[in-house]
Amino acid sequence: DPNDQNKFQFTNLKVVNGRQTSITLWNKKTTLDDSVEVKLIVHKTDDEEERALISRFTNSQNTNRPSDMITNSEQISRLEILFRKYDNWFFETQRGSFGLLTASEKNKTGGGLRRIEKEPMARKFLSYNGDPQFAINVGETELMLVESNLEKIFGKSTPEDFIFPHIFYSYLERLESKWKDSSNSNDQENYAFLHQRVVKLYILGFIKNSLDRIDSTERKKIMEKILADYDNLSKNFDLDPKSL
């Protein structure tokens, strides 16, 4: 602030090593006064690679995962902006940020039912679009940090490219849970298969193949109905025949 040397304004602030402190300060903000002081080191940079290196090498408490390294990438930033029009969905660009939402904001996402995380959604995206074998076998470092994969998954995709695999995978998980609790022997046998992640990921591809065979106008109506129905579900929803 040019008018006050003791005031600073930050744009696009990212907390690297101090999230616990930040959350505590926020939660206690109504009881704090100016006697509370916290050491703060600020790195100012517009360079994406430098930001990733800062995140990697200044975090002394939490192990950084490859998916943490792409938080500020051009592809993720573009997708984050597109996700803003989906009010009931939360695209978690920075790990742990869902926990900072207010209770009402979390409720809006169905208690996390409509929360999208980078690494899991990348694997669902690949499986849905015909490459489940790669999605299953690729390590997180190669998946997230190889530029060609980053571009292939996030570069030109829309939120719906991730939302629909997420919805179908969620239904498969709920069906798995339903079969697990069933006393029917056939359901128990089906559960043993569906319980394997590889099976759920392959089924995503089968669903996409089926949808692609439907007339485009009809498919658009179906997808809009699926999205509208899912937007009204809460975290502990029951899987009804319509969903099946």
C-alpha positions in Angstrom: 0.0 0.0 0.0 1.7 3.2 -1.1 0.0 5.1 1.7 1.1 2.8 4.5 4.4 1.0 4.5 3.0 -1.6 7.0 0.2 -2.8 4.8 0.5 -5.1 1.8 -1.9 -6.5 -0.7 -1.4 -9.9 -2.2 -2.9 -11.2 -5.5 -3.4 -15.0 -6.0 -1.9 -15.8 -2.6 -1.0 -19.5 -2.1 0.0 -20.8 1.4 2.8 -23.4 1.0 4.1 -24.2 4.5 1.6 -22.8 7.0 -1.8 -24.1 6.2 -2.4 -25.3 9.7 -1.5 -21.8 11.1 -3.7 -20.1 8.5 -6.7 -22.3 9.3 -6.3 -21.7 13.0 -6.0 -17.9 12.5 -9.1 -18.0 10.3 -11.2 -20.1 12.8 -10.2 -17.8 15.7 -10.5 -14.5 13.8 -13.2 -13.1 16.0 -11.0 -13.4 19.1 -7.7 -12.2 17.7 -6.1 -8.8 18.2 -3.0 -7.1 17.0 -0.9 -8.7 19.7 -0.9 -11.9 17.7 2.1 -12.1 15.3 3.0 -14.7 12.8 6.2 -15.0 10.8 5.6 -14.7 7.1 7.9 -15.2 4.1 6.6 -14.0 0.8 7.9 -15.2 -2.6 6.7 -13.0 -5.4 6.8 -14.6 -8.8 4.9 -14.8 -12.1 6.9 -17.9 -13.2 4.8 -21.1 -13.1 7.9 -23.4 -12.8 9.3 -21.3 -10.0 6.0 -21.4 -8.1 6.0 -25.2 -8.5 9.6 -25.4 -7.1 8.7 -23.2 -4.2 5.8 -25.5 -3.3 8.0 -28.5 -3.6 11.1 -27.3 -1.6 9.7 -25.1 1.1 7.1 -27.5 2.5 8.8 -29.1 5.4 5.8 -30.8 7.0 3.6 -32.3 4.3 4.8 -34.5 1.5 4.1 -32.9 -1.8 2.4 -35.1 -4.4 2.8 -34.7 -8.1 -0.8 -33.4 -8.4 0.2 -30.5 -6.0 2.8 -29.4 -8.5 0.3 -28.5 -11.2 -2.0 -26.4 -9.1 -0.9 -23.2 -10.8 -0.4 -24.6 -14.3 -2.1 -22.9 -17.2 -4.3 -25.9 -17.9 -5.6 -26.1 -14.3 -6.1 -22.4 -14.1 -8.2 -22.4 -17.3 -10.3 -25.3 -16.0 -10.8 -23.6 -12.6 -12.4 -20.6 -14.4 -14.7 -22.8 -16.4 -15.9 -24.7 -13.3 -17.2 -21.4 -11.7 -20.4 -21.7 -13.7 -21.2 -25.0 -12.0 -22.5 -23.7 -8.7 -23.1 -27.1 -7.1 -19.6 -28.4 -7.9 -16.2 -27.8 -6.3 -13.1 -28.2 -8.4 -10.3 -28.7 -5.7 -7.3 -27.2 -7.5 -5.3 -27.1 -4.2 -5.3 -30.2 -2.0 -7.2 -29.6 1.3 -9.0 -26.5 0.1 -12.4 -28.3 0.4 -11.9 -28.4 4.1 -11.7 -24.6 4.2 -15.3 -24.2 2.8 -18.1 -23.0 5.1 -20.8 -25.5 6.1 -23.2 -24.0 3.6 -20.7 -24.2 0.8 -20.0 -27.9 1.6 -23.7 -28.6 1.7 -24.1 -27.0 -1.7 -21.8 -29.8 -3.1 -23.8 -32.5 -1.4 -21.3 -32.8 1.4 -18.5 -33.4 -1.1 -20.5 -35.6 -3.4 -19.8 -33.1 -6.2 -16.1 -32.5 -5.3 -13.7 -33.0 -8.1 -10.0 -33.8 -7.3 -7.3 -33.6 -9.9 -5.6 -37.0 -9.7 -8.7 -39.2 -9.3 -10.6 -37.3 -12.0 -7.7 -37.6 -14.4 -7.9 -41.4 -14.2 -11.7 -41.4 -14.6 -11.4 -39.1 -17.5 -8.9 -41.4 -19.3 -11.0 -44.5 -18.6 -14.2 -42.8 -19.8 -12.5 -41.8 -23.0 -11.1 -45.2 -23.9 -7.8 -45.6 -22.2 -8.5 -47.4 -18.9 -5.4 -49.6 -19.1 -3.2 -46.5 -19.0 -5.3 -44.9 -16.3 -4.9 -47.9 -14.1 -1.2 -48.5 -14.6 0.4 -45.0 -14.9 2.1 -43.6 -11.8 1.0 -40.3 -10.4 4.2 -38.5 -11.4 3.9 -39.5 -15.0 0.2 -38.8 -15.0 0.5 -35.3 -13.6 3.9 -34.0 -14.5 4.5 -35.3 -18.1 3.5 -32.3 -20.2 1.8 -34.4 -22.9 -0.4 -36.1 -20.4 -1.2 -32.8 -18.6 -2.2 -31.3 -21.9 -4.2 -34.4 -23.1 -6.2 -34.6 -19.9 -6.7 -30.9 -18.9 -5.6 -28.8 -21.9 -8.8 -28.5 -23.9 -11.3 -30.3 -21.6 -14.5 -28.8 -20.3 -15.9 -29.4 -16.8 -18.5 -31.8 -18.2 -15.7 -34.0 -19.5 -14.9 -34.7 -15.8 -18.3 -34.3 -14.3 -19.9 -37.2 -16.1 -17.2 -39.8 -15.4 -17.4 -38.6 -11.8 -21.2 -39.2 -11.7 -21.1 -42.6 -13.3 -18.2 -43.7 -11.0 -20.2 -42.5 -8.0 -23.2 -44.6 -9.1 -20.9 -47.6 -9.5 -19.6 -47.1 -6.0 -23.1 -46.8 -4.6 -24.1 -50.0 -6.5 -21.0 -51.7 -5.0 -22.1 -50.7 -1.6 -25.7 -51.9 -2.2 -24.5 -55.3 -3.3 -22.1 -55.5 -0.4 -24.9 -55.2 2.1 -27.2 -57.6 0.2 -28.0 -61.1 1.4 -28.5 -62.3 -2.1 -25.6 -64.6 -3.3 -25.7 -63.2 -6.8 -25.3 -59.7 -5.5 -22.4 -60.8 -3.3 -20.7 -62.3 -6.4 -21.3 -59.1 -8.4 -19.9 -57.1 -5.5 -16.7 -59.2 -5.5 -16.1 -58.0 -9.1 -17.3 -54.4 -8.9 -15.2 -53.9 -5.7 -12.1 -53.9 -7.9 -11.2 -50.4 -9.1 -10.0 -51.8 -12.5 -13.6 -53.1 -13.1 -15.2 -49.7 -12.3 -12.7 -47.9 -14.5 -13.3 -50.2 -17.5 -17.1 -49.9 -17.0 -16.7 -46.1 -17.5 -15.5 -46.8 -21.0 -18.4 -49.1 -21.7 -20.8 -46.4 -20.6 -19.2 -43.8 -22.9 -19.3 -46.3 -25.8 -23.1 -46.8 -25.2 -23.8 -43.1 -25.0 -21.8 -42.4 -28.2 -24.2 -44.8 -30.1 -27.2 -42.7 -29.2 -28.5 -39.9 -31.5 -26.8 -36.7 -30.5 -30.0 -34.8 -29.7 -31.3 -37.6 -27.6 -27.9 -38.0 -25.9 -27.9 -34.3 -25.0 -31.3 -34.6 -23.3 -30.1 -37.7 -21.4 -26.9 -36.0 -20.2 -28.8 -32.9 -19.1 -31.2 -35.0 -17.1 -28.4 -37.0 -15.5 -26.6 -33.8 -14.4 -29.8 -32.2 -13.1 -30.7 -35.3 -11.1 -27.2 -35.6 -9.6 -27.1 -31.9 -8.7 -30.0 -32.5 -6.3 -28.5 -35.5 -4.5 -27.0 -35.5 -1.1 -23.9 -37.4 0.1 -25.8 -40.4 1.4 -28.2 -40.8 -1.5 -30.1 -44.0 -2.3 -29.4 -45.6 -5.7 -32.9 -45.7 -7.3 -33.9 -47.8 -10.4 -33.8 -44.6 -12.5 -30.1 -44.2 -11.8 -29.4 -47.9 -12.6 
